[in-house]
């Protein structure tokens, strides 16, 4: 199976990344979906989305879980029935999950694309990145910032949060591979650690609530 990489974040938190290369038929073997997830799966028009969906179930198996151990709240946020924290992501042919026994976590994978230059003003003050050396560096940094904000949004798990106005990511260098962030919303402030890595033209970002 193409388990791409596992990352031990700490004693209680781990990440598993899958590179989706198998057929849908192969990925479906041995996977039993709940009625809710079967309905979601049946409604997916993209074969790649269906394959990604199934690969995530294989990642769950690595940690001793089945699809039935996964439940979703009214905001669509996934939870594990045993109380452990989980976050899920996919982009094109990569999927990943992060699981923690003790900490609220969020994860996001994004493909590095020029498209992010056109939407940057919607989620971050774009002027902050114009001093970077070249367009490639700007794309890389914006992708990390977007992934960080996605990860924090997944942890917070409530509607109404603005990426531009409520989620703030501290500046960082590529060599650091980490930064900090905070959500300021309705008078509350929550703090997070953010870590990132780049591979095969993709960026993976994960966040841990402080």
PLY file of the C-alpha trace (Angstrom):
ply
format ascii 1.0
element vertex 210
property float x
property float y
property float z
element edge 209
property int vertex1
property int vertex2
end_header
0.00 0.00 0.00
1.35 3.46 -0.76
1.60 4.83 2.73
3.67 7.86 1.82
4.90 8.99 5.21
4.18 8.91 8.92
5.17 11.69 11.29
5.41 11.38 15.06
4.53 14.86 16.26
4.85 13.96 19.93
4.07 11.04 22.24
0.32 11.57 21.82
0.03 12.89 18.26
0.75 11.29 14.89
0.24 12.00 11.18
-0.14 9.52 8.31
0.00 10.52 4.63
-1.25 8.39 1.74
-0.36 8.76 -1.94
-3.44 7.59 -3.82
-2.23 5.33 -6.64
-4.54 2.31 -6.41
-7.77 1.70 -8.25
-11.11 2.41 -6.64
-11.88 -1.31 -6.61
-8.67 -2.12 -4.79
-9.19 0.61 -2.21
-12.75 -0.54 -1.57
-11.70 -4.03 -0.50
-12.18 -4.64 3.20
-13.71 -1.20 3.82
-17.18 -1.11 5.36
-18.83 2.32 5.33
-21.61 3.55 7.58
-24.86 4.54 5.87
-23.93 8.21 6.26
-20.51 7.78 4.66
-21.84 5.42 2.00
-24.30 8.11 0.95
-21.49 10.66 0.81
-19.37 8.28 -1.22
-22.21 7.52 -3.64
-22.71 11.23 -4.24
-19.12 11.86 -5.31
-18.92 12.39 -9.07
-15.11 12.41 -9.20
-13.38 9.03 -9.16
-10.31 10.65 -7.59
-12.47 11.98 -4.75
-13.92 8.51 -4.17
-10.45 6.96 -4.15
-9.23 9.62 -1.73
-12.25 9.01 0.50
-11.47 5.29 0.63
-7.75 5.86 1.22
-8.57 7.86 4.33
-10.40 4.80 5.67
-7.19 2.81 5.15
-5.31 5.46 7.13
-7.83 5.03 9.94
-7.06 1.30 9.99
-3.41 2.10 10.72
-4.56 3.51 14.06
-6.99 0.70 14.81
-10.14 2.52 13.67
-12.94 1.72 11.25
-15.32 4.06 9.45
-17.93 3.42 12.15
-15.59 4.99 14.72
-15.82 8.31 12.88
-18.74 10.70 13.43
-19.44 14.20 12.14
-21.03 17.10 14.04
-23.50 19.64 12.66
-20.65 21.71 11.20
-19.17 18.70 9.36
-16.22 18.40 11.74
-15.04 14.79 12.21
-14.74 13.26 15.67
-13.64 9.87 16.96
-16.06 8.08 19.24
-13.35 7.24 21.78
-12.69 10.93 22.40
-9.37 11.18 20.58
-8.98 14.19 18.28
-8.78 13.83 14.50
-8.49 16.01 11.43
-8.62 14.90 7.78
-7.43 16.41 4.50
-6.99 15.58 0.83
-5.68 17.32 -2.26
-5.49 15.63 -5.65
-3.66 12.32 -5.05
-2.57 12.93 -1.45
-4.61 12.35 1.69
-3.65 12.64 5.35
-4.99 12.38 8.86
-3.68 13.64 12.18
-4.77 11.96 15.41
-4.05 13.08 18.96
-5.01 11.63 22.31
-4.60 14.92 24.16
-4.63 17.94 21.86
-7.04 19.55 19.41
-5.47 19.32 15.95
-6.08 20.40 12.37
-4.38 19.46 9.10
-4.41 20.62 5.48
-2.70 19.63 2.24
-2.58 22.02 -0.71
-1.06 21.81 -4.18
1.21 24.78 -4.87
-0.51 26.72 -7.67
-0.45 30.23 -9.10
-4.20 30.43 -8.49
-3.47 31.38 -4.90
-2.11 34.74 -6.07
-5.58 35.68 -7.31
-7.37 34.84 -4.08
-4.70 35.93 -1.57
-6.48 39.20 -0.78
-9.44 37.19 0.52
-7.51 35.52 3.32
-4.39 37.57 4.13
-2.97 41.10 3.72
-1.16 40.40 0.44
1.18 43.39 0.82
3.08 41.48 3.51
4.48 39.09 0.91
5.50 41.44 -1.92
9.05 41.70 -0.54
9.79 38.02 -1.26
12.43 37.24 -3.86
10.23 35.86 -6.63
6.77 34.65 -7.56
7.56 31.05 -6.62
8.48 32.14 -3.09
5.27 34.16 -2.80
3.20 31.14 -3.92
4.97 28.92 -1.38
4.41 31.33 1.48
0.80 32.06 0.63
0.10 28.32 0.39
1.54 27.80 3.88
-0.54 30.66 5.27
-3.69 29.29 3.60
-2.97 25.80 4.96
-2.41 27.21 8.43
-5.72 29.06 8.36
-7.53 25.98 7.04
-6.03 23.90 9.85
-7.07 26.42 12.51
-10.56 26.67 11.01
-10.88 22.88 11.26
-9.90 22.95 14.92
-12.28 25.78 15.78
-15.10 23.96 14.05
-17.66 26.77 13.95
-19.16 28.81 11.17
-18.73 32.57 11.00
-14.93 32.65 11.21
-13.26 34.91 8.63
-9.87 33.79 7.35
-8.96 37.43 6.69
-10.26 39.11 9.82
-10.24 36.47 12.59
-7.31 34.11 11.89
-3.82 35.58 12.20
-0.60 33.74 11.28
2.73 35.07 12.57
5.43 35.70 9.97
7.99 32.94 9.42
10.90 31.83 7.28
10.79 28.68 5.16
13.72 27.23 7.09
11.83 27.39 10.38
9.16 24.91 9.25
6.91 26.30 11.97
5.19 29.40 13.28
2.37 30.41 15.60
-1.16 31.61 14.97
-4.23 32.83 16.81
-7.96 33.17 16.34
-9.62 36.30 17.69
-13.38 35.89 17.49
-16.25 37.32 19.51
-13.91 38.47 22.26
-12.12 35.14 22.64
-8.45 34.54 21.78
-7.09 31.04 21.15
-3.44 30.25 20.39
-1.94 27.56 18.15
1.35 26.02 17.07
1.69 25.63 13.29
4.10 23.31 11.46
4.59 22.81 7.73
6.47 20.69 5.21
6.71 20.65 1.40
6.94 17.65 -0.93
6.29 16.87 -4.60
4.80 20.30 -5.26
2.43 20.06 -2.28
2.40 21.72 1.12
1.20 20.04 4.29
0.37 22.19 7.30
-0.82 21.05 10.70
-1.83 23.01 13.78
-2.06 22.15 17.46
-4.10 24.18 19.89
-1.91 25.65 22.59
0 1
1 2
2 3
3 4
4 5
5 6
6 7
7 8
8 9
9 10
10 11
11 12
12 13
13 14
14 15
15 16
16 17
17 18
18 19
19 20
20 21
21 22
22 23
23 24
24 25
25 26
26 27
27 28
28 29
29 30
30 31
31 32
32 33
33 34
34 35
35 36
36 37
37 38
38 39
39 40
40 41
41 42
42 43
43 44
44 45
45 46
46 47
47 48
48 49
49 50
50 51
51 52
52 53
53 54
54 55
55 56
56 57
57 58
58 59
59 60
60 61
61 62
62 63
63 64
64 65
65 66
66 67
67 68
68 69
69 70
70 71
71 72
72 73
73 74
74 75
75 76
76 77
77 78
78 79
79 80
80 81
81 82
82 83
83 84
84 85
85 86
86 87
87 88
88 89
89 90
90 91
91 92
92 93
93 94
94 95
95 96
96 97
97 98
98 99
99 100
100 101
101 102
102 103
103 104
104 105
105 106
106 107
107 108
108 109
109 110
110 111
111 112
112 113
113 114
114 115
115 116
116 117
117 118
118 119
119 120
120 121
121 122
122 123
123 124
124 125
125 126
126 127
127 128
128 129
129 130
130 131
131 132
132 133
133 134
134 135
135 136
136 137
137 138
138 139
139 140
140 141
141 142
142 143
143 144
144 145
145 146
146 147
147 148
148 149
149 150
150 151
151 152
152 153
153 154
154 155
155 156
156 157
157 158
158 159
159 160
160 161
161 162
162 163
163 164
164 165
165 166
166 167
167 168
168 169
169 170
170 171
171 172
172 173
173 174
174 175
175 176
176 177
177 178
178 179
179 180
180 181
181 182
182 183
183 184
184 185
185 186
186 187
187 188
188 189
189 190
190 191
191 192
192 193
193 194
194 195
195 196
196 197
197 198
198 199
199 200
200 201
201 202
202 203
203 204
204 205
205 206
206 207
207 208
208 209
